């Protein structure tokens, strides 16, 4: 499970370097369940690798969701 979480975190990190997304949008882009992506987004936020982009968009349930962005988009480091 740990390896899968690390793999998914890397995929979320890459997706958010390319675009600002909600967790649900990120799951769609990656072809993964929101139930596996939302925790990875939370982990990356707590690790300081992604941040709230200051926007909100509706998710599938109609609730406003945080739009996330990479804090490191313009750097050479992962």
Biopython code that builds the backbone (N, CA, C, O; Angstrom):
import numpy as np
from Bio.PDB.StructureBuilder import StructureBuilder

atoms = [
    (1, "UNK", "N", (0.839, -1.202, 0.000)),
    (1, "UNK", "CA", (0.000, 0.000, 0.000)),
    (1, "UNK", "C", (0.871, 1.249, 0.000)),
    (1, "UNK", "O", (0.551, 2.219, -0.686)),
    (2, "UNK", "N", (1.952, 1.243, 0.747)),
    (2, "UNK", "CA", (2.828, 2.411, 0.814)),
    (2, "UNK", "C", (3.381, 2.763, -0.562)),
    (2, "UNK", "O", (3.433, 3.936, -0.932)),
    (3, "UNK", "N", (3.794, 1.752, -1.317)),
    (3, "UNK", "CA", (4.326, 2.016, -2.654)),
    (3, "UNK", "C", (3.256, 2.624, -3.554)),
    (3, "UNK", "O", (3.544, 3.525, -4.342)),
    (4, "UNK", "N", (2.021, 2.134, -3.441)),
    (4, "UNK", "CA", (0.922, 2.669, -4.240)),
    (4, "UNK", "C", (0.657, 4.126, -3.860)),
    (4, "UNK", "O", (0.430, 4.967, -4.729)),
    (5, "UNK", "N", (0.685, 4.414, -2.576)),
    (5, "UNK", "CA", (0.468, 5.795, -2.126)),
    (5, "UNK", "C", (1.552, 6.707, -2.685)),
    (5, "UNK", "O", (1.261, 7.813, -3.140)),
    (6, "UNK", "N", (2.789, 6.252, -2.651)),
    (6, "UNK", "CA", (3.901, 7.059, -3.173)),
    (6, "UNK", "C", (3.748, 7.274, -4.676)),
    (6, "UNK", "O", (4.005, 8.365, -5.184)),
    (7, "UNK", "N", (3.329, 6.226, -5.380)),
    (7, "UNK", "CA", (3.112, 6.333, -6.824)),
    (7, "UNK", "C", (2.002, 7.325, -7.133)),
    (7, "UNK", "O", (2.126, 8.149, -8.039)),
    (8, "UNK", "N", (0.913, 7.240, -6.370)),
    (8, "UNK", "CA", (-0.205, 8.160, -6.586)),
    (8, "UNK", "C", (0.169, 9.597, -6.217)),
    (8, "UNK", "O", (-0.239, 10.537, -6.899)),
    (9, "UNK", "N", (0.938, 9.772, -5.149)),
    (9, "UNK", "CA", (1.403, 11.122, -4.792)),
    (9, "UNK", "C", (2.219, 11.711, -5.931)),
    (9, "UNK", "O", (2.055, 12.882, -6.270)),
    (10, "UNK", "N", (3.097, 10.908, -6.523)),
    (10, "UNK", "CA", (3.914, 11.389, -7.646)),
    (10, "UNK", "C", (3.036, 11.767, -8.827)),
    (10, "UNK", "O", (3.291, 12.768, -9.496)),
    (11, "UNK", "N", (2.005, 10.975, -9.086)),
    (11, "UNK", "CA", (1.088, 11.269, -10.196)),
    (11, "UNK", "C", (0.308, 12.559, -9.930)),
    (11, "UNK", "O", (0.135, 13.379, -10.831)),
    (12, "UNK", "N", (-0.161, 12.735, -8.698)),
    (12, "UNK", "CA", (-0.882, 13.960, -8.333)),
    (12, "UNK", "C", (0.055, 15.162, -8.446)),
    (12, "UNK", "O", (-0.328, 16.209, -8.968)),
    (13, "UNK", "N", (1.272, 15.005, -7.960)),
    (13, "UNK", "CA", (2.273, 16.075, -8.039)),
    (13, "UNK", "C", (2.474, 16.497, -9.496)),
    (13, "UNK", "O", (2.500, 17.690, -9.800)),
    (14, "UNK", "N", (2.616, 15.528, -10.390)),
    (14, "UNK", "CA", (2.831, 15.816, -11.811)),
    (14, "UNK", "C", (1.601, 16.498, -12.424)),
    (14, "UNK", "O", (1.735, 17.452, -13.190)),
    (15, "UNK", "N", (0.419, 16.011, -12.088)),
    (15, "UNK", "CA", (-0.815, 16.604, -12.630)),
    (15, "UNK", "C", (-0.953, 18.060, -12.196)),
    (15, "UNK", "O", (-1.378, 18.909, -12.979)),
    (16, "UNK", "N", (-0.592, 18.345, -10.948)),
    (16, "UNK", "CA", (-0.732, 19.712, -10.435)),
    (16, "UNK", "C", (0.386, 20.632, -10.915)),
    (16, "UNK", "O", (0.249, 21.853, -10.831)),
    (17, "UNK", "N", (1.470, 20.084, -11.408)),
    (17, "UNK", "CA", (2.484, 20.920, -12.050)),
    (17, "UNK", "C", (1.978, 21.391, -13.406)),
    (17, "UNK", "O", (2.327, 22.474, -13.875)),
    (18, "UNK", "N", (1.146, 20.554, -14.027)),
    (18, "UNK", "CA", (0.624, 20.871, -15.365)),
    (18, "UNK", "C", (-0.575, 21.811, -15.323)),
    (18, "UNK", "O", (-0.777, 22.591, -16.254)),
    (19, "UNK", "N", (-1.382, 21.750, -14.249)),
    (19, "UNK", "CA", (-2.614, 22.529, -14.211)),
    (19, "UNK", "C", (-3.099, 22.661, -12.780)),
    (19, "UNK", "O", (-2.715, 21.877, -11.912)),
    (20, "UNK", "N", (-3.945, 23.655, -12.535)),
    (20, "UNK", "CA", (-4.608, 23.803, -11.241)),
    (20, "UNK", "C", (-5.867, 22.949, -11.284)),
    (20, "UNK", "O", (-6.671, 23.069, -12.208)),
    (21, "UNK", "N", (-6.041, 22.082, -10.280)),
    (21, "UNK", "CA", (-7.143, 21.126, -10.275)),
    (21, "UNK", "C", (-7.711, 20.932, -8.876)),
    (21, "UNK", "O", (-7.011, 21.118, -7.881)),
    (22, "UNK", "N", (-8.993, 20.554, -8.808)),
    (22, "UNK", "CA", (-9.546, 20.064, -7.550)),
    (22, "UNK", "C", (-9.095, 18.611, -7.397)),
    (22, "UNK", "O", (-8.592, 18.012, -8.348)),
    (23, "UNK", "N", (-9.271, 18.054, -6.221)),
    (23, "UNK", "CA", (-8.911, 16.648, -6.016)),
    (23, "UNK", "C", (-9.722, 15.753, -6.949)),
    (23, "UNK", "O", (-9.189, 14.794, -7.508)),
    (24, "UNK", "N", (-11.004, 16.061, -7.118)),
    (24, "UNK", "CA", (-11.854, 15.251, -7.990)),
    (24, "UNK", "C", (-11.405, 15.357, -9.449)),
    (24, "UNK", "O", (-11.381, 14.356, -10.164)),
    (25, "UNK", "N", (-11.051, 16.558, -9.888)),
    (25, "UNK", "CA", (-10.558, 16.747, -11.259)),
    (25, "UNK", "C", (-9.247, 15.987, -11.460)),
    (25, "UNK", "O", (-9.007, 15.401, -12.515)),
    (26, "UNK", "N", (-8.416, 16.010, -10.437)),
    (26, "UNK", "CA", (-7.142, 15.302, -10.495)),
    (26, "UNK", "C", (-7.397, 13.797, -10.643)),
    (26, "UNK", "O", (-6.731, 13.130, -11.435)),
    (27, "UNK", "N", (-8.346, 13.273, -9.894)),
    (27, "UNK", "CA", (-8.706, 11.857, -9.995)),
    (27, "UNK", "C", (-9.171, 11.534, -11.411)),
    (27, "UNK", "O", (-8.792, 10.505, -11.970)),
    (28, "UNK", "N", (-9.988, 12.408, -11.992)),
    (28, "UNK", "CA", (-10.467, 12.198, -13.365)),
    (28, "UNK", "C", (-9.309, 12.189, -14.355)),
    (28, "UNK", "O", (-9.224, 11.312, -15.214)),
    (29, "UNK", "N", (-8.420, 13.170, -14.230)),
    (29, "UNK", "CA", (-7.265, 13.270, -15.132)),
    (29, "UNK", "C", (-6.398, 12.013, -15.050)),
    (29, "UNK", "O", (-5.884, 11.533, -16.061)),
    (30, "UNK", "N", (-6.246, 11.495, -13.846)),
    (30, "UNK", "CA", (-5.374, 10.337, -13.630)),
    (30, "UNK", "C", (-6.093, 9.004, -13.828)),
    (30, "UNK", "O", (-5.458, 7.950, -13.822)),
    (31, "UNK", "N", (-7.412, 9.046, -14.005)),
    (31, "UNK", "CA", (-8.168, 7.808, -14.170)),
    (31, "UNK", "C", (-8.213, 6.976, -12.904)),
    (31, "UNK", "O", (-8.229, 5.746, -12.951)),
    (32, "UNK", "N", (-8.232, 7.668, -11.764)),
    (32, "UNK", "CA", (-8.232, 6.993, -10.463)),
    (32, "UNK", "C", (-9.485, 7.366, -9.684)),
    (32, "UNK", "O", (-10.175, 8.331, -10.012)),
    (33, "UNK", "N", (-9.764, 6.588, -8.654)),
    (33, "UNK", "CA", (-10.884, 6.863, -7.769)),
    (33, "UNK", "C", (-10.578, 8.102, -6.917)),
    (33, "UNK", "O", (-9.443, 8.303, -6.484)),
    (34, "UNK", "N", (-11.597, 8.920, -6.687)),
    (34, "UNK", "CA", (-11.395, 10.071, -5.799)),
    (34, "UNK", "C", (-11.025, 9.600, -4.402)),
    (34, "UNK", "O", (-10.358, 10.321, -3.660)),
    (35, "UNK", "N", (-11.450, 8.402, -4.040)),
    (35, "UNK", "CA", (-11.144, 7.870, -2.708)),
    (35, "UNK", "C", (-9.663, 7.535, -2.549)),
    (35, "UNK", "O", (-9.165, 7.456, -1.427)),
    (36, "UNK", "N", (-8.967, 7.340, -3.648)),
    (36, "UNK", "CA", (-7.518, 7.111, -3.552)),
    (36, "UNK", "C", (-6.728, 8.392, -3.776)),
    (36, "UNK", "O", (-5.578, 8.490, -3.348)),
    (37, "UNK", "N", (-7.325, 9.371, -4.437)),
    (37, "UNK", "CA", (-6.610, 10.617, -4.743)),
    (37, "UNK", "C", (-6.765, 11.668, -3.643)),
    (37, "UNK", "O", (-5.797, 12.352, -3.311)),
    (38, "UNK", "N", (-7.952, 11.809, -3.079)),
    (38, "UNK", "CA", (-8.145, 12.837, -2.038)),
    (38, "UNK", "C", (-7.135, 12.719, -0.891)),
    (38, "UNK", "O", (-6.580, 13.737, -0.476)),
    (39, "UNK", "N", (-6.875, 11.517, -0.364)),
    (39, "UNK", "CA", (-5.872, 11.424, 0.703)),
    (39, "UNK", "C", (-4.467, 11.835, 0.248)),
    (39, "UNK", "O", (-3.701, 12.399, 1.029)),
    (40, "UNK", "N", (-4.134, 11.552, -1.007)),
    (40, "UNK", "CA", (-2.819, 11.942, -1.528)),
    (40, "UNK", "C", (-2.717, 13.457, -1.612)),
    (40, "UNK", "O", (-1.663, 14.028, -1.331)),
    (41, "UNK", "N", (-3.808, 14.111, -1.999)),
    (41, "UNK", "CA", (-3.831, 15.575, -2.056)),
    (41, "UNK", "C", (-3.626, 16.134, -0.645)),
    (41, "UNK", "O", (-2.852, 17.071, -0.449)),
    (42, "UNK", "N", (-4.320, 15.557, 0.325)),
    (42, "UNK", "CA", (-4.156, 15.989, 1.718)),
    (42, "UNK", "C", (-2.711, 15.813, 2.171)),
    (42, "UNK", "O", (-2.145, 16.706, 2.800)),
    (43, "UNK", "N", (-2.114, 14.669, 1.856)),
    (43, "UNK", "CA", (-0.723, 14.416, 2.235)),
    (43, "UNK", "C", (0.219, 15.435, 1.600)),
    (43, "UNK", "O", (1.091, 15.982, 2.274)),
    (44, "UNK", "N", (0.043, 15.688, 0.310)),
    (44, "UNK", "CA", (0.912, 16.650, -0.375)),
    (44, "UNK", "C", (0.746, 18.056, 0.191)),
    (44, "UNK", "O", (1.713, 18.814, 0.274)),
    (45, "UNK", "N", (-0.475, 18.403, 0.579)),
    (45, "UNK", "CA", (-0.710, 19.706, 1.194)),
    (45, "UNK", "C", (0.022, 19.798, 2.533)),
    (45, "UNK", "O", (0.686, 20.796, 2.812)),
    (46, "UNK", "N", (-0.098, 18.772, 3.348)),
    (46, "UNK", "CA", (0.573, 18.751, 4.652)),
    (46, "UNK", "C", (2.087, 18.746, 4.515)),
    (46, "UNK", "O", (2.799, 19.251, 5.383)),
    (47, "UNK", "N", (2.581, 18.167, 3.406)),
    (47, "UNK", "CA", (4.023, 18.129, 3.142)),
    (47, "UNK", "C", (4.516, 19.469, 2.586)),
    (47, "UNK", "O", (5.722, 19.676, 2.452)),
    (48, "UNK", "N", (3.593, 20.377, 2.263)),
    (48, "UNK", "CA", (3.975, 21.682, 1.745)),
    (48, "UNK", "C", (4.325, 21.681, 0.266)),
    (48, "UNK", "O", (4.959, 22.619, -0.217)),
    (49, "UNK", "N", (3.925, 20.645, -0.462)),
    (49, "UNK", "CA", (4.273, 20.558, -1.881)),
    (49, "UNK", "C", (3.219, 21.169, -2.798)),
    (49, "UNK", "O", (3.519, 21.552, -3.929)),
    (50, "UNK", "N", (1.985, 21.258, -2.307)),
    (50, "UNK", "CA", (0.913, 21.894, -3.077)),
    (50, "UNK", "C", (0.230, 22.909, -2.184)),
    (50, "UNK", "O", (0.359, 22.870, -0.961)),
    (51, "UNK", "N", (-0.502, 23.824, -2.815)),
    (51, "UNK", "CA", (-1.176, 24.860, -2.033)),
    (51, "UNK", "C", (-2.514, 25.212, -2.656)),
    (51, "UNK", "O", (-2.766, 24.963, -3.835)),
    (52, "UNK", "N", (-3.358, 25.796, -1.829)),
    (52, "UNK", "CA", (-4.659, 26.295, -2.251)),
    (52, "UNK", "C", (-4.412, 27.417, -3.257)),
    (52, "UNK", "O", (-3.682, 28.367, -2.972)),
    (53, "UNK", "N", (-5.020, 27.302, -4.429)),
    (53, "UNK", "CA", (-4.836, 28.308, -5.478)),
    (53, "UNK", "C", (-5.759, 29.506, -5.282)),
    (53, "UNK", "O", (-5.736, 30.446, -6.077)),
    (54, "UNK", "N", (-6.571, 29.476, -4.227)),
    (54, "UNK", "CA", (-7.464, 30.592, -3.955)),
    (54, "UNK", "C", (-8.726, 30.572, -4.804)),
    (54, "UNK", "O", (-9.439, 31.572, -4.886)),
    (55, "UNK", "N", (-9.002, 29.448, -5.429)),
    (55, "UNK", "CA", (-10.199, 29.294, -6.255)),
    (55, "UNK", "C", (-11.032, 28.144, -5.714)),
    (55, "UNK", "O", (-10.522, 27.283, -4.996)),
    (56, "UNK", "N", (-12.306, 28.131, -6.058)),
    (56, "UNK", "CA", (-13.194, 27.025, -5.710)),
    (56, "UNK", "C", (-13.974, 26.638, -6.955)),
    (56, "UNK", "O", (-14.364, 27.490, -7.754)),
    (57, "UNK", "N", (-14.195, 25.338, -7.105)),
    (57, "UNK", "CA", (-15.032, 24.831, -8.198)),
    (57, "UNK", "C", (-15.935, 23.748, -7.623)),
    (57, "UNK", "O", (-15.589, 23.087, -6.644)),
    (58, "UNK", "N", (-17.073, 23.579, -8.234)),
    (58, "UNK", "CA", (-18.016, 22.550, -7.793)),
    (58, "UNK", "C", (-17.462, 21.169, -8.129)),
    (58, "UNK", "O", (-16.910, 20.954, -9.208)),
    (59, "UNK", "N", (-17.615, 20.237, -7.191)),
    (59, "UNK", "CA", (-17.245, 18.857, -7.485)),
    (59, "UNK", "C", (-18.515, 18.080, -7.850)),
    (59, "UNK", "O", (-19.587, 18.675, -7.960)),
    (60, "UNK", "N", (-18.410, 16.775, -8.038)),
    (60, "UNK", "CA", (-19.541, 15.960, -8.490)),
    (60, "UNK", "C", (-20.739, 16.035, -7.543)),
    (60, "UNK", "O", (-21.882, 15.927, -7.985)),
    (61, "UNK", "N", (-20.490, 16.218, -6.257)),
    (61, "UNK", "CA", (-21.583, 16.286, -5.286)),
    (61, "UNK", "C", (-22.195, 17.685, -5.206)),
    (61, "UNK", "O", (-23.157, 17.909, -4.472)),
    (62, "UNK", "N", (-21.625, 18.626, -5.969)),
    (62, "UNK", "CA", (-22.148, 19.986, -5.960)),
    (62, "UNK", "C", (-21.530, 20.891, -4.909)),
    (62, "UNK", "O", (-21.878, 22.069, -4.823)),
    (63, "UNK", "N", (-20.625, 20.358, -4.115)),
    (63, "UNK", "CA", (-19.964, 21.161, -3.085)),
    (63, "UNK", "C", (-18.792, 21.927, -3.694)),
    (63, "UNK", "O", (-18.185, 21.492, -4.673)),
    (64, "UNK", "N", (-18.493, 23.066, -3.097)),
    (64, "UNK", "CA", (-17.328, 23.830, -3.537)),
    (64, "UNK", "C", (-16.061, 23.122, -3.071)),
    (64, "UNK", "O", (-15.927, 22.772, -1.898)),
    (65, "UNK", "N", (-15.146, 22.919, -3.991)),
    (65, "UNK", "CA", (-13.899, 22.216, -3.687)),
    (65, "UNK", "C", (-12.718, 23.147, -3.912)),
    (65, "UNK", "O", (-12.749, 24.011, -4.789)),
    (66, "UNK", "N", (-11.682, 22.961, -3.112)),
    (66, "UNK", "CA", (-10.449, 23.732, -3.251)),
    (66, "UNK", "C", (-9.789, 23.387, -4.576)),
    (66, "UNK", "O", (-9.714, 22.219, -4.957)),
    (67, "UNK", "N", (-9.315, 24.403, -5.271)),
    (67, "UNK", "CA", (-8.493, 24.201, -6.462)),
    (67, "UNK", "C", (-7.044, 24.266, -5.990)),
    (67, "UNK", "O", (-6.621, 25.249, -5.381)),
    (68, "UNK", "N", (-6.299, 23.214, -6.277)),
    (68, "UNK", "CA", (-4.917, 23.080, -5.823)),
    (68, "UNK", "C", (-3.938, 23.409, -6.929)),
    (68, "UNK", "O", (-4.241, 23.260, -8.113)),
    (69, "UNK", "N", (-2.747, 23.862, -6.524)),
    (69, "UNK", "CA", (-1.662, 24.086, -7.483)),
    (69, "UNK", "C", (-0.353, 23.661, -6.830)),
    (69, "UNK", "O", (-0.220, 23.631, -5.607)),
    (70, "UNK", "N", (0.597, 23.337, -7.681)),
    (70, "UNK", "CA", (1.926, 22.968, -7.207)),
    (70, "UNK", "C", (2.644, 24.214, -6.703)),
    (70, "UNK", "O", (2.531, 25.286, -7.297)),
    (71, "UNK", "N", (3.369, 24.070, -5.624)),
    (71, "UNK", "CA", (4.195, 25.183, -5.144)),
    (71, "UNK", "C", (5.509, 25.241, -5.902)),
    (71, "UNK", "O", (6.235, 26.231, -5.816)),
    (72, "UNK", "N", (5.816, 24.190, -6.643)),
    (72, "UNK", "CA", (7.128, 24.068, -7.275)),
    (72, "UNK", "C", (7.049, 24.054, -8.791)),
    (72, "UNK", "O", (7.975, 23.567, -9.438)),
    (73, "UNK", "N", (5.997, 24.560, -9.372)),
    (73, "UNK", "CA", (5.779, 24.471, -10.818)),
    (73, "UNK", "C", (6.960, 25.015, -11.628)),
    (73, "UNK", "O", (7.301, 24.470, -12.678)),
    (74, "UNK", "N", (7.569, 26.069, -11.146)),
    (74, "UNK", "CA", (8.609, 26.723, -11.944)),
    (74, "UNK", "C", (10.025, 26.373, -11.487)),
    (74, "UNK", "O", (10.974, 27.106, -11.765)),
    (75, "UNK", "N", (10.158, 25.248, -10.786)),
    (75, "UNK", "CA", (11.504, 24.861, -10.359)),
    (75, "UNK", "C", (11.943, 23.611, -11.099)),
    (75, "UNK", "O", (11.131, 22.930, -11.725)),
    (76, "UNK", "N", (13.199, 23.323, -11.025)),
    (76, "UNK", "CA", (13.749, 22.140, -11.667)),
    (76, "UNK", "C", (13.689, 20.922, -10.770)),
    (76, "UNK", "O", (13.990, 19.810, -11.204)),
    (77, "UNK", "N", (13.300, 21.127, -9.511)),
    (77, "UNK", "CA", (13.325, 20.042, -8.540)),
    (77, "UNK", "C", (11.953, 19.421, -8.369)),
    (77, "UNK", "O", (10.935, 20.107, -8.461)),
    (78, "UNK", "N", (11.930, 18.119, -8.118)),
    (78, "UNK", "CA", (10.674, 17.400, -7.898)),
    (78, "UNK", "C", (10.247, 17.564, -6.454)),
    (78, "UNK", "O", (9.210, 17.036, -6.053)),
]
sb = StructureBuilder()
sb.init_structure("model")
sb.init_model(0)
sb.init_chain("A")
sb.init_seg("    ")
for serial, (resi, resn, name, xyz) in enumerate(atoms, 1):
    if name == "N":
        sb.init_residue(resn, " ", resi, " ")
    sb.init_atom(name, np.array(xyz, "f"), 0.0, 1.0, " ", f" {name:<3s}", serial, name[0])
structure = sb.get_structure()
